[in-house]
Amino acid sequence: MKKTFKLIAALLIATAGYAQAQEPGEDWTLQQCIDYAIKNNIQVKQSQLDVARSSNFKKQAVAGFFPTLNASSNYSYSVGRSINQFNNQVEEVPITNHSTGLFSELVLFNGHRNWNTLRQANIDKTAAELDVAATKNNVALDVVAAYTQILFNRELLENAQNQYATTSLRVERTKTLVEVGSLAMTDLLDLQANLATDELDVVNAENQLDLAHLNLKQILQLPESQSIEIVVPDLDAPVDALPAQSASEIYNVALGTQPQIQAAEARIRFQDYEVRIAKSRSYPSLTLSGGINTNYSSVAPDQIPRAGGETQQIVPIVGFLNQDQNQPVFATRPQNVPIEFTENTYWNQLNTNQRRFVSLNLNIPIFNGYQVRTSIANAAIARENANYLAINQRNILRQTIEQAYLDVLSATKSFEASQNQVSALQESFRSNEQRFELGAINAVDYSLTKNNLNIAESDFIRAKYDLIFKSKLLDFYLGNPLSF
């Protein structure tokens, strides 16, 4: 029966949704228990972290369309023989170098990898959110099972207490009949033994109710010492428990509402884009890059020409009119010659040595150790596995609905049979009770009739809850609102 109650996770989805959990008062309703458990459950919080992770994945995918920008800086100090880059002389002096720059790169084409990654990120976030809903369902499933177990045990306890009270009255009345000689002492002793059995049934029912309360507290992450009382709804067995739809029709409705099914289908689409991303690595890529850098060196000249401090002079040049005759020809040309200089400081070097560049880069993959081919094959395998997982989820849902449909059929029959059995045994018990008072039957026969009635009433309670909650499960899969 506990397994049956677990199937009633439907209660929390068909209600007004998962509102922010509030601390319940002294009496806990089913919805308060569900909200409180969801708010404090570690698995729910972990699944919500997956949503945050997928949101970061989406932000990163969007940022993939923007150009990158990175700065670099390098400082070095060296001693020993080296070539002075300014005069090409070999020198043995300590050299200090410092370079810095900015570099940016923009992807123009990479086989639509950025677009596929963004679409994949959107699907990943959707699947993560559906996983949160499915996790909440699982938590609520445990809450509903514990809550309904308390309701069931409460009614069993009430039934046991009523039986104990009835037997107590019968014992007192039998004492009087024994004292006046209407009944034998053995009848009183048999009833007292039956009373002890009823008392044990009460104790066992109380213990089972305490365990049910403890189970609910543990699901709610409450300490055992905290008192908890649940609100007992007025539950009656439905008249027409079996819906008009068939099991296959209910299944078709549930396919569009169950989050675990939607999440599994989303992961198939996720893997579809993973295949596309893997294939994009086999396409050429085109990037645009640019940057600026500069540098400083301690072996640079101490002075450099000052901007604007130049004069024009005529300088001779030598050329060769005829290379075979090797006859030189002398000519002149004007040339700007610096006449004013400035100190070649650190900042002046950084300003003078600036270099700017722009480049267009084309990369064509030819052979990379079968990495691309292996990635495509693995992505295809992962896609097929996601498809099998989705099929398995649909099979589980279909089997659950088919089982629930048959459970309602059997529960309806059991409820009607139990109801008829209780009615018949109640009439039999009333008749035997009168016969016992008249001395027509002994206490053993009376107790046997009474025990049969007790068992029948317990079975009726069980059949009642089976029918109520199994019919609620079908209501959930049909998307109907559930109420008590």
C-alpha positions as CSV (number, residue, x, y, z in Angstrom):
1,M,0.0,0.0,0.0
2,K,2.9,2.3,0.7
3,K,4.1,1.9,-2.8
4,T,0.6,2.8,-4.0
5,F,0.6,6.0,-2.0
6,K,4.0,6.9,-3.4
7,L,2.4,7.1,-6.9
8,I,0.3,10.1,-5.8
9,A,3.0,12.6,-6.5
10,A,0.4,14.0,-8.8
11,L,-1.1,15.9,-5.9
12,L,1.5,18.6,-5.9
13,I,1.6,19.2,-9.6
14,A,-2.1,19.5,-10.1
15,T,-2.4,22.0,-7.3
16,A,-1.7,25.7,-7.6
17,G,2.0,24.9,-8.2
18,Y,5.0,25.2,-6.0
19,A,4.6,28.4,-4.2
20,Q,7.3,29.6,-1.9
21,A,7.2,27.4,1.2
22,Q,6.1,29.0,4.4
23,E,6.6,27.7,7.9
24,P,3.4,25.8,8.8
25,G,1.7,26.4,12.1
26,E,0.7,23.7,14.6
27,D,-1.5,21.8,12.0
28,W,0.2,20.9,8.7
29,T,-1.8,20.6,5.5
30,L,-0.6,18.4,2.7
31,Q,0.4,21.4,0.6
32,Q,2.3,22.9,3.5
33,C,4.2,19.7,4.0
34,I,5.1,19.6,0.3
35,D,6.2,23.2,0.2
36,Y,8.3,22.8,3.3
37,A,9.9,19.6,2.1
38,I,10.8,21.1,-1.3
39,K,12.2,24.3,0.3
40,N,14.6,22.3,2.6
41,N,15.4,19.3,0.4
42,I,19.1,19.0,-0.6
43,Q,18.4,17.2,-3.9
44,V,16.1,20.1,-5.0
45,K,18.8,22.6,-4.1
46,Q,21.4,20.6,-6.1
47,S,19.1,20.5,-9.1
48,Q,18.6,24.2,-8.8
49,L,22.4,24.6,-8.9
50,D,22.3,22.8,-12.3
51,V,20.0,25.5,-13.5
52,A,22.5,28.1,-12.4
53,R,25.2,26.2,-14.2
54,S,23.2,26.0,-17.4
55,S,22.6,29.7,-17.1
56,N,26.3,30.3,-17.0
57,F,26.8,28.0,-20.0
58,K,24.2,30.1,-21.9
59,K,26.0,33.4,-21.0
60,Q,29.3,31.9,-22.2
61,A,27.6,30.8,-25.5
62,V,26.3,34.4,-26.0
63,A,29.8,35.8,-25.3
64,G,31.2,33.5,-28.0
65,F,29.9,36.0,-30.6
66,F,31.9,38.9,-29.1
67,P,35.6,39.6,-29.9
68,T,38.2,38.6,-27.3
69,L,40.5,41.2,-25.8
70,N,43.6,40.3,-23.9
71,A,46.6,42.2,-22.5
72,S,50.1,40.9,-22.1
73,S,53.2,42.2,-20.4
74,N,56.6,40.7,-20.2
75,Y,59.7,41.7,-18.2
76,S,63.1,40.1,-18.6
77,Y,66.7,40.7,-17.3
78,S,69.6,38.9,-18.9
79,V,73.5,38.9,-18.6
80,G,76.2,37.5,-20.8
81,R,77.0,37.9,-24.5
82,S,74.2,39.1,-26.7
83,I,73.6,41.0,-29.8
84,N,72.6,44.6,-29.4
85,Q,69.6,45.0,-31.7
86,F,70.2,48.7,-32.2
87,N,73.8,48.5,-33.5
88,N,74.2,44.7,-34.3
89,Q,77.3,44.5,-32.1
90,V,78.1,41.6,-29.8
91,E,78.2,43.0,-26.3
92,E,78.5,41.5,-22.8
93,V,76.3,43.8,-20.7
94,P,73.2,43.3,-18.6
95,I,70.1,43.9,-20.6
96,T,66.6,44.8,-19.3
97,N,63.6,44.3,-21.6
98,H,59.9,45.1,-21.1
99,S,57.2,44.5,-23.6
100,T,53.4,45.0,-23.4
101,G,50.4,44.9,-25.7
102,L,46.7,44.3,-26.4
103,F,45.4,41.6,-28.6
104,S,41.8,41.1,-29.9
105,E,40.3,38.3,-32.1
106,L,36.9,37.9,-33.7
107,V,35.6,34.7,-35.1
108,L,34.0,35.3,-38.5
109,F,33.2,31.7,-39.4
110,N,33.8,28.4,-37.6
111,G,31.2,26.1,-39.1
112,H,28.3,27.8,-37.2
113,R,29.7,26.4,-34.0
114,N,28.8,29.5,-32.0
115,W,25.1,29.4,-33.2
116,N,24.8,25.7,-32.4
117,T,26.4,26.2,-29.0
118,L,23.9,28.9,-28.2
119,R,21.0,26.8,-29.2
120,Q,22.4,23.9,-27.2
121,A,22.8,26.1,-24.2
122,N,19.1,27.1,-24.4
123,I,18.1,23.5,-24.5
124,D,20.4,22.6,-21.6
125,K,18.8,25.3,-19.4
126,T,15.3,24.0,-20.3
127,A,16.3,20.5,-19.4
128,A,17.8,21.6,-16.1
129,E,14.6,23.4,-15.2
130,L,12.6,20.4,-16.1
131,D,14.9,18.3,-13.9
132,V,14.1,20.6,-11.0
133,A,10.4,20.0,-11.5
134,A,10.9,16.3,-11.7
135,T,13.0,16.4,-8.5
136,K,10.3,18.3,-6.8
137,N,7.9,15.6,-7.9
138,N,10.0,12.9,-6.3
139,V,10.2,14.9,-3.0
140,A,6.5,15.4,-3.0
141,L,6.0,11.7,-3.8
142,D,7.7,10.9,-0.5
143,V,5.7,13.5,1.3
144,V,2.4,12.3,-0.1
145,A,3.3,8.7,0.8
146,A,4.1,9.6,4.4
147,Y,1.1,11.9,4.7
148,T,-1.4,9.4,3.5
149,Q,0.2,6.7,5.6
150,I,-0.5,8.8,8.7
151,L,-4.2,9.2,7.5
152,F,-4.4,5.5,7.1
153,N,-2.9,4.7,10.4
154,R,-5.1,7.2,12.2
155,E,-8.2,5.6,10.9
156,L,-6.9,2.1,11.8
157,L,-6.2,3.5,15.3
158,E,-9.7,4.9,15.6
159,N,-11.1,1.6,14.5
160,A,-9.0,-0.3,17.1
161,Q,-10.0,2.1,19.9
162,N,-13.7,1.7,19.0
163,Q,-13.3,-2.0,19.0
164,Y,-11.6,-1.8,22.4
165,A,-14.4,0.4,23.8
166,T,-17.0,-2.0,22.5
167,T,-15.3,-5.0,24.0
168,S,-14.9,-3.1,27.3
169,L,-18.6,-2.5,27.5
170,R,-19.3,-6.1,26.6
171,V,-17.0,-7.2,29.4
172,E,-18.8,-5.0,32.0
173,R,-22.2,-6.3,30.8
174,T,-21.0,-9.9,30.9
175,K,-19.8,-9.4,34.5
176,T,-23.3,-8.4,35.5
177,L,-24.8,-11.4,33.6
178,V,-22.3,-13.8,35.3
179,E,-23.1,-12.4,38.7
180,V,-26.9,-13.1,38.2
181,G,-26.1,-16.5,36.8
182,S,-27.2,-15.8,33.2
183,L,-23.7,-16.6,31.7
184,A,-20.9,-18.8,32.8
185,M,-17.5,-17.5,34.2
186,T,-15.7,-19.0,31.2
187,D,-17.6,-16.6,28.9
188,L,-16.3,-13.6,31.0
189,L,-12.7,-15.0,30.9
190,D,-12.9,-15.4,27.1
191,L,-14.1,-11.8,26.7
192,Q,-11.4,-10.5,29.0
193,A,-8.8,-12.3,26.8
194,N,-10.5,-10.7,23.8
195,L,-10.2,-7.3,25.5
196,A,-6.5,-7.8,26.0
197,T,-6.1,-8.6,22.3
198,D,-8.0,-5.4,21.4
199,E,-5.8,-3.5,23.8
200,L,-2.7,-4.9,22.0
201,D,-4.2,-3.9,18.7
202,V,-4.6,-0.3,20.0
203,V,-1.0,-0.3,21.1
204,N,0.2,-1.6,17.8
205,A,-1.9,0.9,15.9
206,E,-0.4,3.7,18.1
207,N,3.1,2.5,17.4
208,Q,2.4,2.4,13.6
209,L,1.0,5.9,13.8
210,D,4.1,7.2,15.7
211,L,6.4,5.6,13.1
212,A,4.3,7.3,10.3
213,H,4.7,10.7,12.0
214,L,8.5,10.0,12.4
215,N,8.8,9.2,8.7
216,L,7.1,12.4,7.7
217,K,9.3,14.4,10.1
218,Q,12.4,12.9,8.5
219,I,11.3,13.8,5.0
220,L,10.6,17.3,6.2
221,Q,14.1,17.5,7.8
222,L,12.4,18.1,11.2
223,P,13.8,16.7,14.5
224,E,12.0,13.9,16.2
225,S,11.3,16.0,19.2
226,Q,9.2,18.5,17.3
227,S,5.5,17.9,17.5
228,I,3.6,17.7,14.3
229,E,-0.1,17.3,13.6
230,I,-1.6,17.0,10.2
231,V,-4.9,18.4,8.9
232,V,-7.2,15.4,8.3
233,P,-9.3,16.0,5.2
234,D,-12.8,14.7,4.8
235,L,-12.2,11.8,2.4
236,D,-14.9,9.7,0.8
237,A,-14.4,7.0,-1.8
238,P,-15.4,8.3,-5.3
239,V,-18.5,7.0,-6.8
240,D,-17.1,6.8,-10.4
241,A,-13.4,6.3,-9.8
242,L,-12.6,5.0,-13.3
243,P,-12.3,7.8,-15.9
244,A,-14.0,7.7,-19.2
245,Q,-10.6,7.7,-21.0
246,S,-8.7,4.5,-21.7
247,A,-5.2,3.9,-20.4
248,S,-3.7,4.7,-23.8
249,E,-5.6,8.0,-23.9
250,I,-4.4,9.0,-20.5
251,Y,-0.9,8.1,-21.5
252,N,-1.1,10.4,-24.5
253,V,-2.2,13.3,-22.3
254,A,0.6,12.6,-19.7
255,L,3.3,12.6,-22.4
256,G,2.8,16.4,-22.8
257,T,2.8,17.2,-19.1
258,Q,5.3,15.1,-17.3
259,P,8.6,16.9,-16.8
260,Q,10.8,13.8,-16.9
261,I,9.5,13.1,-20.4
262,Q,10.1,16.6,-21.6
263,A,13.6,16.7,-20.1
264,A,14.5,13.4,-21.8
265,E,13.3,14.8,-25.1
266,A,15.2,18.0,-24.6
267,R,18.4,16.0,-24.1
268,I,17.9,14.4,-27.4
269,R,17.9,17.8,-29.0
270,F,20.9,18.7,-26.9
271,Q,22.8,15.8,-28.3
272,D,21.7,16.7,-31.9
273,Y,23.5,20.0,-31.5
274,E,26.5,18.3,-30.0
275,V,26.8,16.3,-33.2
276,R,26.6,19.5,-35.2
277,I,29.3,21.1,-33.0
278,A,31.5,18.1,-33.5
279,K,31.1,18.3,-37.3
280,S,31.8,22.0,-37.3
281,R,35.4,21.3,-36.3
282,S,36.0,19.7,-39.7
283,Y,35.1,23.0,-41.5
284,P,37.6,25.8,-42.2
285,S,37.6,28.7,-39.7
286,L,38.1,32.4,-40.4
287,T,39.2,34.9,-37.7
288,L,40.0,38.5,-37.7
289,S,42.6,39.7,-35.3
290,G,44.4,42.9,-34.4
291,G,46.5,44.4,-31.7
292,I,49.0,46.9,-30.5
293,N,52.3,46.4,-28.7
294,T,55.4,48.3,-27.7
295,N,58.6,47.6,-25.9
296,Y,61.5,49.0,-23.9
297,S,65.2,48.0,-23.8
298,S,68.0,49.2,-21.6
299,V,70.6,49.0,-24.5
300,A,68.7,51.4,-26.6
301,P,70.5,54.7,-27.5
302,D,70.5,57.3,-24.7
303,Q,69.1,59.9,-27.1
304,I,66.7,59.9,-30.0
305,P,65.8,62.6,-32.5
306,R,63.2,65.1,-31.3
307,A,60.2,65.3,-33.5
308,G,60.4,68.4,-35.7
309,G,64.1,69.0,-34.8
310,E,65.4,68.1,-38.3
311,T,67.1,70.0,-41.2
312,Q,67.5,69.1,-44.9
313,Q,70.9,68.5,-46.3
314,I,72.3,67.4,-49.7
315,V,74.2,64.1,-49.5
316,P,76.0,62.4,-52.3
317,I,75.0,59.0,-53.6
318,V,76.9,56.6,-55.8
319,G,75.5,54.5,-58.6
320,F,76.8,52.4,-61.5
321,L,75.9,53.4,-65.1
322,N,77.2,50.2,-66.6
323,Q,77.9,47.2,-64.4
324,D,80.2,45.6,-67.0
325,Q,82.4,48.7,-67.2
326,N,82.1,49.2,-63.5
327,Q,81.9,52.9,-64.0
328,P,80.6,54.8,-61.0
329,V,78.3,57.8,-61.3
330,F,78.0,60.3,-58.6
331,A,74.9,62.2,-57.7
332,T,73.2,64.0,-54.8
333,R,69.9,63.9,-53.1
334,P,68.3,65.8,-50.2
335,Q,67.9,64.1,-46.8
336,N,66.5,65.1,-43.5
337,V,69.1,65.0,-40.8
338,P,68.2,65.4,-37.1
339,I,69.9,68.2,-35.3
340,E,68.0,68.2,-32.1
341,F,67.8,65.2,-29.7
342,T,65.8,64.2,-26.6
343,E,66.5,61.8,-23.8
344,N,65.4,58.2,-24.7
345,T,63.4,57.6,-21.4
346,Y,61.3,54.6,-20.6
347,W,58.1,56.3,-21.6
348,N,59.6,57.7,-24.8
349,Q,60.6,54.2,-25.9
350,L,57.1,52.9,-25.2
351,N,55.7,55.7,-27.3
352,T,58.2,55.4,-30.1
353,N,58.2,51.6,-30.4
354,Q,54.5,51.2,-30.8
355,R,53.4,48.6,-33.5
356,R,49.8,48.1,-34.7
357,F,48.6,45.2,-36.8
358,V,45.5,43.7,-38.3
359,S,45.4,40.2,-39.7
360,L,42.9,37.8,-41.4
361,N,43.5,34.2,-40.5
362,L,42.2,31.1,-42.3
363,N,42.6,27.7,-40.7
364,I,41.8,24.6,-42.8
365,P,41.8,21.3,-40.8
366,I,43.4,18.5,-42.8
367,F,44.6,15.8,-40.4
368,N,44.5,16.0,-36.6
369,G,45.0,12.4,-35.4
370,Y,41.3,11.5,-36.1
371,Q,40.2,13.8,-33.3
372,V,37.4,15.4,-35.2
373,R,36.2,12.0,-36.6
374,T,36.3,10.5,-33.1
375,S,34.4,13.5,-31.6
376,I,31.6,13.1,-34.3
377,A,31.3,9.4,-33.6
378,N,31.1,9.8,-29.8
379,A,28.5,12.6,-30.2
380,A,26.4,10.3,-32.4
381,I,26.7,7.5,-29.7
382,A,25.6,10.0,-27.0
383,R,22.7,11.1,-29.1
384,E,21.6,7.5,-29.5
385,N,21.9,6.9,-25.8
386,A,19.8,9.9,-25.1
387,N,17.1,8.5,-27.4
388,Y,17.1,5.2,-25.5
389,L,16.8,7.1,-22.2
390,A,13.8,8.9,-23.6
391,I,12.2,5.7,-24.8
392,N,12.8,4.2,-21.4
393,Q,11.2,7.1,-19.6
394,R,8.1,6.8,-21.9
395,N,7.9,3.1,-21.2
396,I,8.0,3.7,-17.5
397,L,5.3,6.3,-17.7
398,R,3.1,4.0,-19.9
399,Q,3.6,1.1,-17.5
400,T,2.8,3.3,-14.5
401,I,-0.4,4.5,-16.1
402,E,-1.4,1.0,-17.2
403,Q,-0.8,-0.2,-13.7
404,A,-2.7,2.7,-12.1
405,Y,-5.6,2.1,-14.5
406,L,-5.8,-1.6,-13.5
407,D,-5.3,-0.7,-9.8
408,V,-8.4,1.5,-10.0
409,L,-10.4,-1.3,-11.5
410,S,-9.2,-3.8,-8.8
411,A,-9.5,-1.2,-6.0
412,T,-13.1,-0.5,-7.0
413,K,-14.0,-4.2,-6.9
414,S,-12.1,-4.6,-3.5
415,F,-13.9,-1.5,-2.1
416,E,-17.3,-2.8,-3.1
417,A,-16.6,-6.3,-1.8
418,S,-15.2,-5.0,1.5
419,Q,-18.2,-2.7,1.9
420,N,-20.6,-5.6,1.4
421,Q,-18.5,-7.8,3.7
422,V,-18.6,-5.2,6.5
423,S,-22.4,-4.8,6.1
424,A,-23.0,-8.5,6.3
425,L,-20.6,-9.1,9.2
426,Q,-22.2,-6.1,11.1
427,E,-25.6,-7.8,10.8
428,S,-24.1,-11.1,11.9
429,F,-22.3,-9.5,14.8
430,R,-25.5,-7.8,16.0
431,S,-27.4,-11.1,15.8
432,N,-24.7,-13.1,17.7
433,E,-24.4,-10.3,20.3
434,Q,-28.1,-10.8,21.1
435,R,-27.7,-14.5,21.1
436,F,-24.7,-14.2,23.4
437,E,-26.7,-12.2,25.9
438,L,-29.4,-14.9,25.8
439,G,-26.9,-17.6,26.3
440,A,-27.5,-19.2,22.9
441,I,-23.8,-19.0,22.0
442,N,-20.7,-19.0,24.0
443,A,-18.0,-16.3,24.2
444,V,-15.7,-18.0,21.8
445,D,-18.3,-17.9,19.0
446,Y,-19.1,-14.3,19.9
447,S,-15.4,-13.3,19.8
448,L,-14.9,-15.1,16.5
449,T,-17.7,-13.0,14.9
450,K,-16.3,-9.9,16.5
451,N,-12.8,-10.5,15.2
452,N,-14.0,-11.2,11.7
453,L,-15.8,-7.9,11.8
454,N,-12.6,-6.1,13.0
455,I,-10.6,-7.6,10.1
456,A,-13.3,-6.7,7.6
457,E,-13.4,-3.1,8.8
458,S,-9.6,-2.8,8.6
459,D,-9.7,-4.2,5.0
460,F,-12.5,-1.7,4.2
461,I,-10.3,1.2,5.4
462,R,-7.4,-0.1,3.3
463,A,-9.7,-0.5,0.2
464,K,-11.1,2.9,0.8
465,Y,-7.7,4.6,0.7
466,D,-6.6,2.5,-2.2
467,L,-9.5,3.6,-4.3
468,I,-9.3,7.3,-3.3
469,F,-5.6,7.8,-4.1
470,K,-5.4,5.5,-7.1
471,S,-8.2,7.5,-8.7
472,K,-6.4,10.7,-7.8
473,L,-3.4,9.4,-9.7
474,L,-5.3,9.0,-12.9
475,D,-6.8,12.5,-12.4
476,F,-3.3,13.8,-12.2
477,Y,-2.2,12.2,-15.4
478,L,-5.3,13.6,-17.1
479,G,-4.3,17.1,-15.9
480,N,-7.4,17.5,-13.8
481,P,-7.2,19.6,-10.6
482,L,-7.0,17.5,-7.5
483,S,-8.9,18.4,-4.3
484,F,-9.9,16.7,-1.1
